[in-house]
């Protein structure tokens, strides 16, 4: 009987601790989940920056990702990939443009966007 009670207590506490392992959004930090292509929306906002946000989940704030890309065109398609839940420094950025231009580069900075995802324009 005590093994049953002990197992129930352990399962209940492990579920509570699992919630703490999700990165908490601190002031000034935005977590964009780029572990899969369906989890985020991304588009270019300048020659070297990408605007990204989560497609699903409660976090809808946008993040500006600085990249090592030489030139990101307005009509480019953006792909992001991260091995962790939040995109961070050194993660992959793929840029493809109709007509064959494409490049693979890395994230150099992650900062919250001053504008919403819908209001931000290409500079």
N, C-alpha and C positions, 0 to 999 in steps of 0.2 A: 504494500500500500504506500509506504513512504517513497518507493521508487517512482510510482505514478505521480505523486504530488511533486516530487523533485523534477521530473521531466516536464510537467506542466509549467512549473515556475521557470525553468531554464528556457523553454520555448517562448514564454511570454516576455522574458527580459531580453532575449536575443532579438526579438522583433522591435523592441523599443530602441535597442542600441543600433540596429540597422538603419533606422531613420536618421541617426546622427552622422552616418558615414556619407550621406549626400552632401556635397559642398554647399555650405551656407552662403547666401548672397550677402556679402558685407557691403557697406556703403561704398559706392564707386566701382563695384565689380559686377560684371555681367557674365553669366555662364551660357555659352552657346554650345549645344550638344552636337558635335560633328562626327559622331561615331558611325552614322549611317546617312546616306544622301537624302532620306525622307524626313529627317529630324530637324532640318534647318532650311531657311531661305537665305540666299546670298546674291548680291548684285554689286557691280562696280560703282564707286562714287568718285574716283579720281584715277590718275594714271598709276598710282602706287597703292591705293587703298580699296578695301572691300567693306561693304556694309552687310552684316549678318545678324540674324535673329533666329530664335527657336520657332519651328513650325507647329510644334505641339507642346503642351505643358503650360504651367502658370506663368513662367518667365517669358514675357513678350518684349522686353526692352531690347533695343538694337545695340550692337557693338561695332566699332570701327576697327578693322584689322589692317595694320600696316604690313606691307609685304616686301619681299625682295624682287618682285616682278619688275621688269624693265618698263613695260607699257601695257596697261590694261585699257582696252577700248571700251567705249560706252556700250556697244552691242555684244560684248563678250559674255560667255557663259562661265560661271564660277563654280568650282567644286572644292569642297573642304574635306579634310580627313584628320581625325584625331584619335589616338589610341586611348585617351582618357575621356571622361565625361565632358569636361569643359575644354574648349579650344584654347591653346596657349602658345607661347613662344616656340618656334621651331616646327610647328605642325605644318602639314602639307596644304598648299593652295594650288589648284589647277585652273588655268585660264585657257579657254578655247574660243575662237572666233570663227564664224562661217568664212570659208575661203582658205582655211588651213593654218592660220596663225594659232599657235598654242605654246604654252610654256608652263613649267612646273616650278614653283618657288615656295618659300617658307614664310610663316608669320613672324614679324619682327616686333609688333606691339599689339596690345588689345586694350581698348579704352571704351567707355560708354559713349554712345552717340549723343550729340547735343540735340538732334532732331529725331522725330519718330521715323520709323522705317518708310512710311508712306510719304513723308514730307521731304526727305533727303533727296537732293538732286546731284547729278554728276557735275563735278567742278572742272 
